[in-house]
Amino acid sequence: MSNALEVTDTTFQTEVLESDKPVLVDFWAPWCGPCRAMAPAVDAIAEELDDQLKVVKHNTQDSPNTPSSLGVMAIPTFLVFKGGQEVGRHTGMMSVDDLRGLVSSHL
């Protein structure tokens, strides 16, 4: 069970863009090996920064409209939102330290 909240095209606005906290969005799909490999790092960040950061997972297979509208062309892609605006982006695998670094300046 993931520490990250699942979001969809329907809930993205409320859970991400209207969040009071910065949000890390993990765009992934069940068939994506690198996405599955990143899951432990995403869960670790969700647990470690729970009081400062909201971490959500967006399944691009089940909800393709939001990633398409944001220009997500490959997965895994990680976007950081603060105040409803995208403030960080990384596509591809990375270490948990690099993932932490992606979000730390926005906390």
C-alpha positions in Angstrom: 0.0 0.0 0.0 1.4 3.3 -1.0 1.7 6.4 1.3 0.8 8.5 -1.7 -2.8 9.5 -2.5 -4.2 8.3 -5.9 -5.5 11.2 -8.0 -7.4 11.1 -11.3 -8.3 13.6 -14.0 -11.5 14.3 -11.9 -9.7 15.0 -8.6 -6.5 16.6 -9.9 -7.8 20.2 -9.6 -8.9 19.8 -5.9 -6.1 17.6 -4.7 -3.1 19.2 -6.5 -3.9 22.6 -7.8 -5.9 23.8 -4.8 -3.6 22.2 -2.2 -2.4 24.3 0.7 0.9 22.3 0.7 3.3 21.8 -2.1 2.5 18.7 -4.1 4.7 16.1 -5.7 2.8 14.3 -8.5 4.1 10.9 -9.7 2.8 10.2 -13.2 3.0 6.5 -13.7 1.3 3.4 -15.2 1.0 -0.2 -14.0 2.8 -1.6 -17.0 5.8 0.7 -16.6 8.8 -1.0 -15.0 10.7 2.2 -14.1 7.6 3.5 -12.5 7.3 0.5 -10.3 11.0 0.7 -9.5 10.5 4.3 -8.3 7.5 3.5 -6.1 9.6 2.8 -2.9 11.4 6.2 -3.3 8.0 8.0 -3.8 6.6 6.2 -0.7 9.7 7.1 1.3 9.4 10.8 0.4 5.7 10.7 1.2 6.4 9.3 4.6 9.4 11.5 5.4 7.9 14.8 4.3 4.3 14.1 5.3 3.9 17.3 7.3 5.4 19.6 4.6 4.5 17.9 1.3 1.5 16.2 -0.3 2.5 13.2 -2.5 0.1 11.9 -5.1 0.2 9.3 -7.8 -1.6 9.8 -11.1 -2.2 6.7 -13.3 -1.7 7.9 -16.9 -3.4 4.8 -18.3 -6.6 5.3 -16.4 -6.7 9.1 -16.5 -4.8 10.3 -19.6 -6.2 13.9 -19.9 -4.3 15.6 -17.2 -0.9 14.4 -18.1 -1.6 15.2 -21.8 -2.7 18.7 -20.9 0.5 19.2 -18.8 2.8 18.0 -21.6 3.8 14.7 -19.9 5.3 12.7 -22.8 7.0 9.9 -20.9 6.8 8.1 -17.6 7.7 8.2 -14.9 7.5 12.0 -14.7 7.5 13.9 -11.5 6.0 17.3 -11.2 6.1 19.6 -8.2 3.2 22.1 -7.8 3.1 25.0 -5.3 0.2 27.4 -5.2 -1.4 25.7 -8.2 1.7 26.3 -10.4 4.2 23.9 -11.7 7.6 24.7 -10.1 9.6 21.5 -10.8 9.8 18.7 -13.3 11.8 15.6 -13.8 11.3 12.7 -16.3 12.8 9.3 -15.7 14.2 7.4 -12.8 16.3 9.0 -10.0 17.6 8.2 -6.6 15.5 9.0 -3.5 18.1 11.8 -2.7 17.5 13.3 -6.1 13.8 13.1 -5.7 14.2 14.8 -2.3 16.3 17.5 -4.0 13.5 18.1 -6.6 11.0 19.0 -3.9 13.2 20.5 -1.1 13.6 24.0 -2.4 9.8 24.3 -2.7 8.9 23.4 0.9 
